[in-house]
Amino acid sequence: MAKPGTNKLGSSSHLHVSLHDLEGKNVFRGNDYKMNDTLSCSNNMQYFLGGVMKYCLDTFIFFAPTINSYKRFK
């Protein structure tokens, strides 16, 4: 369990995700959407992120599979 007690700090968790086509090209990279002067992404990245946001509650069971897991989210 990442957070052993309610009075202690948790160690957090994050995921790194990448997606490549059959030729090995990163499909998240592109200039379809410009976020700022130096950062942009492809439409595929926008659709992927939208899907993650839409279905995150449905997949929450994978991130907190036990009752004790919910102590972390208090």
mmJSON file of the N, C-alpha and C atoms, coordinates in Angstrom:
{"data_MODEL":{"atom_site":{
"group_PDB":["ATOM","ATOM","ATOM","ATOM","ATOM","ATOM","ATOM","ATOM","ATOM","ATOM","ATOM","ATOM","ATOM","ATOM","ATOM","ATOM","ATOM","ATOM","ATOM","ATOM","ATOM","ATOM","ATOM","ATOM","ATOM","ATOM","ATOM","ATOM","ATOM","ATOM","ATOM","ATOM","ATOM","ATOM","ATOM","ATOM","ATOM","ATOM","ATOM","ATOM","ATOM","ATOM","ATOM","ATOM","ATOM","ATOM","ATOM","ATOM","ATOM","ATOM","ATOM","ATOM","ATOM","ATOM","ATOM","ATOM","ATOM","ATOM","ATOM","ATOM","ATOM","ATOM","ATOM","ATOM","ATOM","ATOM","ATOM","ATOM","ATOM","ATOM","ATOM","ATOM","ATOM","ATOM","ATOM","ATOM","ATOM","ATOM","ATOM","ATOM","ATOM","ATOM","ATOM","ATOM","ATOM","ATOM","ATOM","ATOM","ATOM","ATOM","ATOM","ATOM","ATOM","ATOM","ATOM","ATOM","ATOM","ATOM","ATOM","ATOM","ATOM","ATOM","ATOM","ATOM","ATOM","ATOM","ATOM","ATOM","ATOM","ATOM","ATOM","ATOM","ATOM","ATOM","ATOM","ATOM","ATOM","ATOM","ATOM","ATOM","ATOM","ATOM","ATOM","ATOM","ATOM","ATOM","ATOM","ATOM","ATOM","ATOM","ATOM","ATOM","ATOM","ATOM","ATOM","ATOM","ATOM","ATOM","ATOM","ATOM","ATOM","ATOM","ATOM","ATOM","ATOM","ATOM","ATOM","ATOM","ATOM","ATOM","ATOM","ATOM","ATOM","ATOM","ATOM","ATOM","ATOM","ATOM","ATOM","ATOM","ATOM","ATOM","ATOM","ATOM","ATOM","ATOM","ATOM","ATOM","ATOM","ATOM","ATOM","ATOM","ATOM","ATOM","ATOM","ATOM","ATOM","ATOM","ATOM","ATOM","ATOM","ATOM","ATOM","ATOM","ATOM","ATOM","ATOM","ATOM","ATOM","ATOM","ATOM","ATOM","ATOM","ATOM","ATOM","ATOM","ATOM","ATOM","ATOM","ATOM","ATOM","ATOM","ATOM","ATOM","ATOM","ATOM","ATOM","ATOM","ATOM","ATOM","ATOM","ATOM","ATOM","ATOM","ATOM","ATOM","ATOM","ATOM","ATOM","ATOM","ATOM","ATOM"],
"id":[1,2,3,4,5,6,7,8,9,10,11,12,13,14,15,16,17,18,19,20,21,22,23,24,25,26,27,28,29,30,31,32,33,34,35,36,37,38,39,40,41,42,43,44,45,46,47,48,49,50,51,52,53,54,55,56,57,58,59,60,61,62,63,64,65,66,67,68,69,70,71,72,73,74,75,76,77,78,79,80,81,82,83,84,85,86,87,88,89,90,91,92,93,94,95,96,97,98,99,100,101,102,103,104,105,106,107,108,109,110,111,112,113,114,115,116,117,118,119,120,121,122,123,124,125,126,127,128,129,130,131,132,133,134,135,136,137,138,139,140,141,142,143,144,145,146,147,148,149,150,151,152,153,154,155,156,157,158,159,160,161,162,163,164,165,166,167,168,169,170,171,172,173,174,175,176,177,178,179,180,181,182,183,184,185,186,187,188,189,190,191,192,193,194,195,196,197,198,199,200,201,202,203,204,205,206,207,208,209,210,211,212,213,214,215,216,217,218,219,220,221,222],
"type_symbol":["N","C","C","N","C","C","N","C","C","N","C","C","N","C","C","N","C","C","N","C","C","N","C","C","N","C","C","N","C","C","N","C","C","N","C","C","N","C","C","N","C","C","N","C","C","N","C","C","N","C","C","N","C","C","N","C","C","N","C","C","N","C","C","N","C","C","N","C","C","N","C","C","N","C","C","N","C","C","N","C","C","N","C","C","N","C","C","N","C","C","N","C","C","N","C","C","N","C","C","N","C","C","N","C","C","N","C","C","N","C","C","N","C","C","N","C","C","N","C","C","N","C","C","N","C","C","N","C","C","N","C","C","N","C","C","N","C","C","N","C","C","N","C","C","N","C","C","N","C","C","N","C","C","N","C","C","N","C","C","N","C","C","N","C","C","N","C","C","N","C","C","N","C","C","N","C","C","N","C","C","N","C","C","N","C","C","N","C","C","N","C","C","N","C","C","N","C","C","N","C","C","N","C","C","N","C","C","N","C","C","N","C","C","N","C","C","N","C","C","N","C","C"],
"label_atom_id":["N","CA","C","N","CA","C","N","CA","C","N","CA","C","N","CA","C","N","CA","C","N","CA","C","N","CA","C","N","CA","C","N","CA","C","N","CA","C","N","CA","C","N","CA","C","N","CA","C","N","CA","C","N","CA","C","N","CA","C","N","CA","C","N","CA","C","N","CA","C","N","CA","C","N","CA","C","N","CA","C","N","CA","C","N","CA","C","N","CA","C","N","CA","C","N","CA","C","N","CA","C","N","CA","C","N","CA","C","N","CA","C","N","CA","C","N","CA","C","N","CA","C","N","CA","C","N","CA","C","N","CA","C","N","CA","C","N","CA","C","N","CA","C","N","CA","C","N","CA","C","N","CA","C","N","CA","C","N","CA","C","N","CA","C","N","CA","C","N","CA","C","N","CA","C","N","CA","C","N","CA","C","N","CA","C","N","CA","C","N","CA","C","N","CA","C","N","CA","C","N","CA","C","N","CA","C","N","CA","C","N","CA","C","N","CA","C","N","CA","C","N","CA","C","N","CA","C","N","CA","C","N","CA","C","N","CA","C","N","CA","C","N","CA","C","N","CA","C","N","CA","C","N","CA","C","N","CA","C"],
"label_alt_id":[null,null,null,null,null,null,null,null,null,null,null,null,null,null,null,null,null,null,null,null,null,null,null,null,null,null,null,null,null,null,null,null,null,null,null,null,null,null,null,null,null,null,null,null,null,null,null,null,null,null,null,null,null,null,null,null,null,null,null,null,null,null,null,null,null,null,null,null,null,null,null,null,null,null,null,null,null,null,null,null,null,null,null,null,null,null,null,null,null,null,null,null,null,null,null,null,null,null,null,null,null,null,null,null,null,null,null,null,null,null,null,null,null,null,null,null,null,null,null,null,null,null,null,null,null,null,null,null,null,null,null,null,null,null,null,null,null,null,null,null,null,null,null,null,null,null,null,null,null,null,null,null,null,null,null,null,null,null,null,null,null,null,null,null,null,null,null,null,null,null,null,null,null,null,null,null,null,null,null,null,null,null,null,null,null,null,null,null,null,null,null,null,null,null,null,null,null,null,null,null,null,null,null,null,null,null,null,null,null,null,null,null,null,null,null,null,null,null,null,null,null,null],
"label_comp_id":["MET","MET","MET","ALA","ALA","ALA","LYS","LYS","LYS","PRO","PRO","PRO","GLY","GLY","GLY","THR","THR","THR","ASN","ASN","ASN","LYS","LYS","LYS","LEU","LEU","LEU","GLY","GLY","GLY","SER","SER","SER","SER","SER","SER","SER","SER","SER","HIS","HIS","HIS","LEU","LEU","LEU","HIS","HIS","HIS","VAL","VAL","VAL","SER","SER","SER","LEU","LEU","LEU","HIS","HIS","HIS","ASP","ASP","ASP","LEU","LEU","LEU","GLU","GLU","GLU","GLY","GLY","GLY","LYS","LYS","LYS","ASN","ASN","ASN","VAL","VAL","VAL","PHE","PHE","PHE","ARG","ARG","ARG","GLY","GLY","GLY","ASN","ASN","ASN","ASP","ASP","ASP","TYR","TYR","TYR","LYS","LYS","LYS","MET","MET","MET","ASN","ASN","ASN","ASP","ASP","ASP","THR","THR","THR","LEU","LEU","LEU","SER","SER","SER","CYS","CYS","CYS","SER","SER","SER","ASN","ASN","ASN","ASN","ASN","ASN","MET","MET","MET","GLN","GLN","GLN","TYR","TYR","TYR","PHE","PHE","PHE","LEU","LEU","LEU","GLY","GLY","GLY","GLY","GLY","GLY","VAL","VAL","VAL","MET","MET","MET","LYS","LYS","LYS","TYR","TYR","TYR","CYS","CYS","CYS","LEU","LEU","LEU","ASP","ASP","ASP","THR","THR","THR","PHE","PHE","PHE","ILE","ILE","ILE","PHE","PHE","PHE","PHE","PHE","PHE","ALA","ALA","ALA","PRO","PRO","PRO","THR","THR","THR","ILE","ILE","ILE","ASN","ASN","ASN","SER","SER","SER","TYR","TYR","TYR","LYS","LYS","LYS","ARG","ARG","ARG","PHE","PHE","PHE","LYS","LYS","LYS"],
"label_asym_id":["A","A","A","A","A","A","A","A","A","A","A","A","A","A","A","A","A","A","A","A","A","A","A","A","A","A","A","A","A","A","A","A","A","A","A","A","A","A","A","A","A","A","A","A","A","A","A","A","A","A","A","A","A","A","A","A","A","A","A","A","A","A","A","A","A","A","A","A","A","A","A","A","A","A","A","A","A","A","A","A","A","A","A","A","A","A","A","A","A","A","A","A","A","A","A","A","A","A","A","A","A","A","A","A","A","A","A","A","A","A","A","A","A","A","A","A","A","A","A","A","A","A","A","A","A","A","A","A","A","A","A","A","A","A","A","A","A","A","A","A","A","A","A","A","A","A","A","A","A","A","A","A","A","A","A","A","A","A","A","A","A","A","A","A","A","A","A","A","A","A","A","A","A","A","A","A","A","A","A","A","A","A","A","A","A","A","A","A","A","A","A","A","A","A","A","A","A","A","A","A","A","A","A","A","A","A","A","A","A","A","A","A","A","A","A","A","A","A","A","A","A","A"],
"label_entity_id":["1","1","1","1","1","1","1","1","1","1","1","1","1","1","1","1","1","1","1","1","1","1","1","1","1","1","1","1","1","1","1","1","1","1","1","1","1","1","1","1","1","1","1","1","1","1","1","1","1","1","1","1","1","1","1","1","1","1","1","1","1","1","1","1","1","1","1","1","1","1","1","1","1","1","1","1","1","1","1","1","1","1","1","1","1","1","1","1","1","1","1","1","1","1","1","1","1","1","1","1","1","1","1","1","1","1","1","1","1","1","1","1","1","1","1","1","1","1","1","1","1","1","1","1","1","1","1","1","1","1","1","1","1","1","1","1","1","1","1","1","1","1","1","1","1","1","1","1","1","1","1","1","1","1","1","1","1","1","1","1","1","1","1","1","1","1","1","1","1","1","1","1","1","1","1","1","1","1","1","1","1","1","1","1","1","1","1","1","1","1","1","1","1","1","1","1","1","1","1","1","1","1","1","1","1","1","1","1","1","1","1","1","1","1","1","1","1","1","1","1","1","1"],
"label_seq_id":[1,1,1,2,2,2,3,3,3,4,4,4,5,5,5,6,6,6,7,7,7,8,8,8,9,9,9,10,10,10,11,11,11,12,12,12,13,13,13,14,14,14,15,15,15,16,16,16,17,17,17,18,18,18,19,19,19,20,20,20,21,21,21,22,22,22,23,23,23,24,24,24,25,25,25,26,26,26,27,27,27,28,28,28,29,29,29,30,30,30,31,31,31,32,32,32,33,33,33,34,34,34,35,35,35,36,36,36,37,37,37,38,38,38,39,39,39,40,40,40,41,41,41,42,42,42,43,43,43,44,44,44,45,45,45,46,46,46,47,47,47,48,48,48,49,49,49,50,50,50,51,51,51,52,52,52,53,53,53,54,54,54,55,55,55,56,56,56,57,57,57,58,58,58,59,59,59,60,60,60,61,61,61,62,62,62,63,63,63,64,64,64,65,65,65,66,66,66,67,67,67,68,68,68,69,69,69,70,70,70,71,71,71,72,72,72,73,73,73,74,74,74],
"pdbx_PDB_ins_code":[null,null,null,null,null,null,null,null,null,null,null,null,null,null,null,null,null,null,null,null,null,null,null,null,null,null,null,null,null,null,null,null,null,null,null,null,null,null,null,null,null,null,null,null,null,null,null,null,null,null,null,null,null,null,null,null,null,null,null,null,null,null,null,null,null,null,null,null,null,null,null,null,null,null,null,null,null,null,null,null,null,null,null,null,null,null,null,null,null,null,null,null,null,null,null,null,null,null,null,null,null,null,null,null,null,null,null,null,null,null,null,null,null,null,null,null,null,null,null,null,null,null,null,null,null,null,null,null,null,null,null,null,null,null,null,null,null,null,null,null,null,null,null,null,null,null,null,null,null,null,null,null,null,null,null,null,null,null,null,null,null,null,null,null,null,null,null,null,null,null,null,null,null,null,null,null,null,null,null,null,null,null,null,null,null,null,null,null,null,null,null,null,null,null,null,null,null,null,null,null,null,null,null,null,null,null,null,null,null,null,null,null,null,null,null,null,null,null,null,null,null,null],
"Cartn_x":[0.854,0.0,0.902,0.637,1.511,1.47,0.368,0.242,-0.063,0.921,0.742,-0.154,-0.284,-1.115,-1.692,-2.794,-3.44,-2.619,-1.7,-0.88,0.473,0.69,1.96,1.738,2.785,2.706,2.783,2.085,2.161,3.305,3.643,4.761,4.306,3.03,2.459,2.675,2.106,2.227,1.905,2.578,2.269,2.651,2.119,2.373,2.97,3.872,4.387,3.771,3.205,2.539,3.086,3.372,3.761,3.04,2.879,2.203,2.976,3.352,4.122,3.371,3.521,2.906,3.801,3.422,4.159,5.578,5.828,7.171,8.015,7.449,8.177,8.086,7.24,7.092,6.146,6.53,5.704,4.492,3.287,2.082,1.548,2.118,1.711,2.399,3.481,4.245,3.647,3.604,3.079,2.828,2.363,2.11,0.639,-0.245,-1.67,-2.247,-1.752,-2.253,-1.068,-1.007,0.1,-0.326,0.36,0.031,0.673,1.882,2.57,3.633,4.58,5.579,6.497,6.702,7.66,7.046,5.778,5.175,3.938,3.907,2.743,2.524,1.365,1.066,0.192,0.038,-0.779,-2.246,-3.107,-4.522,-4.699,-3.859,-3.942,-3.727,-2.806,-2.556,-3.78,-4.414,-5.614,-6.734,-6.93,-7.979,-7.66,-6.387,-5.971,-6.247,-5.828,-6.035,-7.528,-8.31,-9.76,-10.355,-9.883,-10.354,-9.962,-8.739,-8.295,-9.2,-9.486,-10.327,-11.76,-12.266,-13.645,-13.812,-12.829,-12.977,-12.198,-11.629,-10.794,-11.587,-12.819,-13.595,-13.916,-14.12,-14.407,-13.2,-12.003,-10.781,-10.161,-10.836,-10.302,-10.041,-10.792,-10.627,-9.217,-8.551,-7.189,-6.173,-6.503,-5.585,-5.849,-7.053,-7.406,-8.25,-7.617,-8.384,-8.896,-8.406,-8.839,-9.414,-10.12,-10.691,-9.583,-8.485,-7.369,-6.779,-6.906,-6.388,-7.035,-8.279,-9.006,-8.512,-7.74,-7.136,-6.237,-5.638,-4.733,-5.462,-6.72,-7.465,-8.272,-8.126,-8.89,-8.485],
"Cartn_y":[-1.172,0.0,1.238,2.157,3.315,4.272,4.301,5.198,4.352,4.117,3.208,3.728,5.028,5.588,6.923,7.318,8.579,9.795,9.64,10.772,10.805,9.936,9.868,10.23,10.716,11.046,9.782,9.762,8.644,8.811,7.745,7.801,8.093,8.243,8.598,7.487,7.675,6.707,7.417,7.024,7.559,6.535,6.717,5.814,6.587,5.958,6.497,5.663,6.313,5.612,6.13,5.213,5.602,4.691,5.157,4.381,4.55,3.424,3.441,2.659,3.103,2.369,1.184,0.468,-0.738,-0.436,0.786,1.174,1.694,1.783,2.248,3.748,4.447,5.894,6.202,7.164,7.59,8.339,7.813,8.431,9.572,9.785,10.917,12.208,12.069,13.224,13.833,15.129,15.783,17.254,17.933,19.373,19.712,18.728,18.972,19.954,19.885,20.763,21.391,22.709,23.425,23.853,23.307,23.617,24.917,25.174,26.443,26.639,27.54,27.847,26.672,25.772,24.687,23.291,23.162,21.853,21.665,20.556,20.237,18.729,18.304,16.866,16.556,15.267,14.823,14.717,14.615,14.365,13.032,12.046,10.752,10.902,11.762,12.004,12.621,13.564,14.196,13.179,12.315,11.293,10.28,9.891,8.965,9.563,10.808,11.463,11.631,11.943,12.04,10.714,9.614,8.286,7.944,8.3,8.069,8.835,10.09,10.904,10.368,9.905,9.404,8.116,7.226,5.906,5.724,6.8,6.635,6.087,6.478,5.94,4.463,4.039,2.628,1.742,2.281,1.482,1.679,2.414,2.72,1.463,0.405,-0.847,-1.412,-1.123,-1.611,-0.854,0.374,1.2,1.108,0.712,0.559,-0.706,-1.878,-3.124,-3.619,-3.081,-3.562,-2.423,-2.772,-1.752,-0.909,-1.542,-0.786,0.229,-0.016,0.925,2.299,2.33,3.596,4.507,3.988,4.843,5.881,5.522,6.401,7.611,7.444,8.496,9.379,9.207,9.977,11.435],
"Cartn_z":[0.0,0.0,0.0,-0.864,-1.032,0.159,0.882,2.036,3.266,4.127,5.253,6.368,6.527,7.584,7.185,7.813,7.435,7.829,8.789,9.209,8.509,7.542,6.816,5.348,4.715,3.288,2.446,1.355,0.43,-0.541,-1.236,-2.179,-3.603,-3.831,-5.114,-6.148,-7.278,-8.366,-9.667,-10.734,-12.046,-13.109,-14.289,-15.407,-16.569,-17.286,-18.541,-19.653,-20.646,-21.739,-23.064,-23.966,-25.319,-26.301,-27.514,-28.541,-29.845,-30.451,-31.694,-32.768,-34.01,-35.118,-35.506,-36.542,-36.942,-37.415,-37.855,-38.283,-37.114,-35.92,-34.757,-34.506,-35.265,-35.117,-33.951,-33.12,-31.998,-32.549,-32.319,-32.886,-32.025,-30.848,-30.018,-30.444,-31.159,-31.595,-32.85,-32.923,-34.113,-33.874,-34.903,-34.835,-35.059,-34.86,-35.082,-34.057,-32.837,-31.778,-31.059,-31.054,-30.424,-29.023,-28.009,-26.62,-26.154,-26.6,-26.323,-27.404,-27.201,-28.228,-28.559,-27.606,-27.822,-27.762,-27.381,-27.171,-28.034,-28.76,-29.582,-29.559,-30.022,-30.064,-31.268,-31.539,-32.676,-32.259,-33.262,-32.983,-32.258,-32.588,-31.909,-30.405,-30.018,-28.601,-27.945,-28.616,-28.064,-27.89,-28.885,-28.781,-27.688,-27.566,-26.522,-25.147,-24.944,-23.664,-23.355,-24.367,-24.179,-23.748,-24.335,-23.932,-22.508,-22.125,-20.744,-19.78,-20.104,-19.23,-19.176,-20.308,-20.35,-19.552,-19.63,-19.02,-17.718,-17.173,-15.973,-14.787,-14.6,-13.484,-13.679,-14.928,-15.205,-14.958,-15.098,-14.919,-13.54,-12.675,-11.354,-10.534,-10.774,-10.036,-10.187,-11.306,-11.512,-10.66,-10.277,-9.497,-7.995,-7.623,-6.214,-6.057,-6.172,-6.21,-4.853,-3.746,-2.437,-1.612,-0.567,0.316,0.931,1.31,1.896,0.915,-0.373,-1.371,-1.24,-0.796,-0.738,0.381,1.332,2.355,1.692,0.583,-0.153,-0.718,-1.055,-1.751,-0.821,0.472,1.437,1.382],
"occupancy":[1.0,1.0,1.0,1.0,1.0,1.0,1.0,1.0,1.0,1.0,1.0,1.0,1.0,1.0,1.0,1.0,1.0,1.0,1.0,1.0,1.0,1.0,1.0,1.0,1.0,1.0,1.0,1.0,1.0,1.0,1.0,1.0,1.0,1.0,1.0,1.0,1.0,1.0,1.0,1.0,1.0,1.0,1.0,1.0,1.0,1.0,1.0,1.0,1.0,1.0,1.0,1.0,1.0,1.0,1.0,1.0,1.0,1.0,1.0,1.0,1.0,1.0,1.0,1.0,1.0,1.0,1.0,1.0,1.0,1.0,1.0,1.0,1.0,1.0,1.0,1.0,1.0,1.0,1.0,1.0,1.0,1.0,1.0,1.0,1.0,1.0,1.0,1.0,1.0,1.0,1.0,1.0,1.0,1.0,1.0,1.0,1.0,1.0,1.0,1.0,1.0,1.0,1.0,1.0,1.0,1.0,1.0,1.0,1.0,1.0,1.0,1.0,1.0,1.0,1.0,1.0,1.0,1.0,1.0,1.0,1.0,1.0,1.0,1.0,1.0,1.0,1.0,1.0,1.0,1.0,1.0,1.0,1.0,1.0,1.0,1.0,1.0,1.0,1.0,1.0,1.0,1.0,1.0,1.0,1.0,1.0,1.0,1.0,1.0,1.0,1.0,1.0,1.0,1.0,1.0,1.0,1.0,1.0,1.0,1.0,1.0,1.0,1.0,1.0,1.0,1.0,1.0,1.0,1.0,1.0,1.0,1.0,1.0,1.0,1.0,1.0,1.0,1.0,1.0,1.0,1.0,1.0,1.0,1.0,1.0,1.0,1.0,1.0,1.0,1.0,1.0,1.0,1.0,1.0,1.0,1.0,1.0,1.0,1.0,1.0,1.0,1.0,1.0,1.0,1.0,1.0,1.0,1.0,1.0,1.0,1.0,1.0,1.0,1.0,1.0,1.0,1.0,1.0,1.0,1.0,1.0,1.0],
"B_iso_or_equiv":[0.0,0.0,0.0,0.0,0.0,0.0,0.0,0.0,0.0,0.0,0.0,0.0,0.0,0.0,0.0,0.0,0.0,0.0,0.0,0.0,0.0,0.0,0.0,0.0,0.0,0.0,0.0,0.0,0.0,0.0,0.0,0.0,0.0,0.0,0.0,0.0,0.0,0.0,0.0,0.0,0.0,0.0,0.0,0.0,0.0,0.0,0.0,0.0,0.0,0.0,0.0,0.0,0.0,0.0,0.0,0.0,0.0,0.0,0.0,0.0,0.0,0.0,0.0,0.0,0.0,0.0,0.0,0.0,0.0,0.0,0.0,0.0,0.0,0.0,0.0,0.0,0.0,0.0,0.0,0.0,0.0,0.0,0.0,0.0,0.0,0.0,0.0,0.0,0.0,0.0,0.0,0.0,0.0,0.0,0.0,0.0,0.0,0.0,0.0,0.0,0.0,0.0,0.0,0.0,0.0,0.0,0.0,0.0,0.0,0.0,0.0,0.0,0.0,0.0,0.0,0.0,0.0,0.0,0.0,0.0,0.0,0.0,0.0,0.0,0.0,0.0,0.0,0.0,0.0,0.0,0.0,0.0,0.0,0.0,0.0,0.0,0.0,0.0,0.0,0.0,0.0,0.0,0.0,0.0,0.0,0.0,0.0,0.0,0.0,0.0,0.0,0.0,0.0,0.0,0.0,0.0,0.0,0.0,0.0,0.0,0.0,0.0,0.0,0.0,0.0,0.0,0.0,0.0,0.0,0.0,0.0,0.0,0.0,0.0,0.0,0.0,0.0,0.0,0.0,0.0,0.0,0.0,0.0,0.0,0.0,0.0,0.0,0.0,0.0,0.0,0.0,0.0,0.0,0.0,0.0,0.0,0.0,0.0,0.0,0.0,0.0,0.0,0.0,0.0,0.0,0.0,0.0,0.0,0.0,0.0,0.0,0.0,0.0,0.0,0.0,0.0,0.0,0.0,0.0,0.0,0.0,0.0],
"pdbx_formal_charge":[null,null,null,null,null,null,null,null,null,null,null,null,null,null,null,null,null,null,null,null,null,null,null,null,null,null,null,null,null,null,null,null,null,null,null,null,null,null,null,null,null,null,null,null,null,null,null,null,null,null,null,null,null,null,null,null,null,null,null,null,null,null,null,null,null,null,null,null,null,null,null,null,null,null,null,null,null,null,null,null,null,null,null,null,null,null,null,null,null,null,null,null,null,null,null,null,null,null,null,null,null,null,null,null,null,null,null,null,null,null,null,null,null,null,null,null,null,null,null,null,null,null,null,null,null,null,null,null,null,null,null,null,null,null,null,null,null,null,null,null,null,null,null,null,null,null,null,null,null,null,null,null,null,null,null,null,null,null,null,null,null,null,null,null,null,null,null,null,null,null,null,null,null,null,null,null,null,null,null,null,null,null,null,null,null,null,null,null,null,null,null,null,null,null,null,null,null,null,null,null,null,null,null,null,null,null,null,null,null,null,null,null,null,null,null,null,null,null,null,null,null,null],
"auth_seq_id":[1,1,1,2,2,2,3,3,3,4,4,4,5,5,5,6,6,6,7,7,7,8,8,8,9,9,9,10,10,10,11,11,11,12,12,12,13,13,13,14,14,14,15,15,15,16,16,16,17,17,17,18,18,18,19,19,19,20,20,20,21,21,21,22,22,22,23,23,23,24,24,24,25,25,25,26,26,26,27,27,27,28,28,28,29,29,29,30,30,30,31,31,31,32,32,32,33,33,33,34,34,34,35,35,35,36,36,36,37,37,37,38,38,38,39,39,39,40,40,40,41,41,41,42,42,42,43,43,43,44,44,44,45,45,45,46,46,46,47,47,47,48,48,48,49,49,49,50,50,50,51,51,51,52,52,52,53,53,53,54,54,54,55,55,55,56,56,56,57,57,57,58,58,58,59,59,59,60,60,60,61,61,61,62,62,62,63,63,63,64,64,64,65,65,65,66,66,66,67,67,67,68,68,68,69,69,69,70,70,70,71,71,71,72,72,72,73,73,73,74,74,74],
"auth_comp_id":["MET","MET","MET","ALA","ALA","ALA","LYS","LYS","LYS","PRO","PRO","PRO","GLY","GLY","GLY","THR","THR","THR","ASN","ASN","ASN","LYS","LYS","LYS","LEU","LEU","LEU","GLY","GLY","GLY","SER","SER","SER","SER","SER","SER","SER","SER","SER","HIS","HIS","HIS","LEU","LEU","LEU","HIS","HIS","HIS","VAL","VAL","VAL","SER","SER","SER","LEU","LEU","LEU","HIS","HIS","HIS","ASP","ASP","ASP","LEU","LEU","LEU","GLU","GLU","GLU","GLY","GLY","GLY","LYS","LYS","LYS","ASN","ASN","ASN","VAL","VAL","VAL","PHE","PHE","PHE","ARG","ARG","ARG","GLY","GLY","GLY","ASN","ASN","ASN","ASP","ASP","ASP","TYR","TYR","TYR","LYS","LYS","LYS","MET","MET","MET","ASN","ASN","ASN","ASP","ASP","ASP","THR","THR","THR","LEU","LEU","LEU","SER","SER","SER","CYS","CYS","CYS","SER","SER","SER","ASN","ASN","ASN","ASN","ASN","ASN","MET","MET","MET","GLN","GLN","GLN","TYR","TYR","TYR","PHE","PHE","PHE","LEU","LEU","LEU","GLY","GLY","GLY","GLY","GLY","GLY","VAL","VAL","VAL","MET","MET","MET","LYS","LYS","LYS","TYR","TYR","TYR","CYS","CYS","CYS","LEU","LEU","LEU","ASP","ASP","ASP","THR","THR","THR","PHE","PHE","PHE","ILE","ILE","ILE","PHE","PHE","PHE","PHE","PHE","PHE","ALA","ALA","ALA","PRO","PRO","PRO","THR","THR","THR","ILE","ILE","ILE","ASN","ASN","ASN","SER","SER","SER","TYR","TYR","TYR","LYS","LYS","LYS","ARG","ARG","ARG","PHE","PHE","PHE","LYS","LYS","LYS"],
"auth_asym_id":["A","A","A","A","A","A","A","A","A","A","A","A","A","A","A","A","A","A","A","A","A","A","A","A","A","A","A","A","A","A","A","A","A","A","A","A","A","A","A","A","A","A","A","A","A","A","A","A","A","A","A","A","A","A","A","A","A","A","A","A","A","A","A","A","A","A","A","A","A","A","A","A","A","A","A","A","A","A","A","A","A","A","A","A","A","A","A","A","A","A","A","A","A","A","A","A","A","A","A","A","A","A","A","A","A","A","A","A","A","A","A","A","A","A","A","A","A","A","A","A","A","A","A","A","A","A","A","A","A","A","A","A","A","A","A","A","A","A","A","A","A","A","A","A","A","A","A","A","A","A","A","A","A","A","A","A","A","A","A","A","A","A","A","A","A","A","A","A","A","A","A","A","A","A","A","A","A","A","A","A","A","A","A","A","A","A","A","A","A","A","A","A","A","A","A","A","A","A","A","A","A","A","A","A","A","A","A","A","A","A","A","A","A","A","A","A","A","A","A","A","A","A"],
"auth_atom_id":["N","CA","C","N","CA","C","N","CA","C","N","CA","C","N","CA","C","N","CA","C","N","CA","C","N","CA","C","N","CA","C","N","CA","C","N","CA","C","N","CA","C","N","CA","C","N","CA","C","N","CA","C","N","CA","C","N","CA","C","N","CA","C","N","CA","C","N","CA","C","N","CA","C","N","CA","C","N","CA","C","N","CA","C","N","CA","C","N","CA","C","N","CA","C","N","CA","C","N","CA","C","N","CA","C","N","CA","C","N","CA","C","N","CA","C","N","CA","C","N","CA","C","N","CA","C","N","CA","C","N","CA","C","N","CA","C","N","CA","C","N","CA","C","N","CA","C","N","CA","C","N","CA","C","N","CA","C","N","CA","C","N","CA","C","N","CA","C","N","CA","C","N","CA","C","N","CA","C","N","CA","C","N","CA","C","N","CA","C","N","CA","C","N","CA","C","N","CA","C","N","CA","C","N","CA","C","N","CA","C","N","CA","C","N","CA","C","N","CA","C","N","CA","C","N","CA","C","N","CA","C","N","CA","C","N","CA","C","N","CA","C","N","CA","C","N","CA","C","N","CA","C","N","CA","C","N","CA","C"],
"pdbx_PDB_model_num":[1,1,1,1,1,1,1,1,1,1,1,1,1,1,1,1,1,1,1,1,1,1,1,1,1,1,1,1,1,1,1,1,1,1,1,1,1,1,1,1,1,1,1,1,1,1,1,1,1,1,1,1,1,1,1,1,1,1,1,1,1,1,1,1,1,1,1,1,1,1,1,1,1,1,1,1,1,1,1,1,1,1,1,1,1,1,1,1,1,1,1,1,1,1,1,1,1,1,1,1,1,1,1,1,1,1,1,1,1,1,1,1,1,1,1,1,1,1,1,1,1,1,1,1,1,1,1,1,1,1,1,1,1,1,1,1,1,1,1,1,1,1,1,1,1,1,1,1,1,1,1,1,1,1,1,1,1,1,1,1,1,1,1,1,1,1,1,1,1,1,1,1,1,1,1,1,1,1,1,1,1,1,1,1,1,1,1,1,1,1,1,1,1,1,1,1,1,1,1,1,1,1,1,1,1,1,1,1,1,1,1,1,1,1,1,1,1,1,1,1,1,1]
}}}
